[in-house]
Amino acid sequence: MEVCALLGERLLKLRKDAELTQDELAAILNINKHSISSYERNKSEPPDDIKIAIAQYFNVSVDYLLGMTDSPSPVH
């Protein structure tokens, strides 16, 4: 499985901008801290449902998380 390198970078930036710890974001997403760490370091890629939850929480598009666009705004 190919891991999207931008996803980790963008997730880390979104989390830091929101002043959340990995523990706090993990609790919000109902996953463990090690998963967040792994995603941010591009060691693994979150499943689609977690990508969607991340996008919804931070009000960005999944396309932005995946690096398909540089515009974080979701399309409405």
HELIX and SHEET records of a PDB file:
HELIX    1   1 ALA A    5  ASP A   17  1                                  13    
HELIX    2   2 GLN A   22  LEU A   29  1                                   8    
HELIX    3   3 LYS A   33  GLU A   40  1                                   8    
HELIX    4   4 ASP A   48  PHE A   58  1                                  11    
HELIX    5   5 VAL A   62  LEU A   66  1                                   5    
END                                                                             
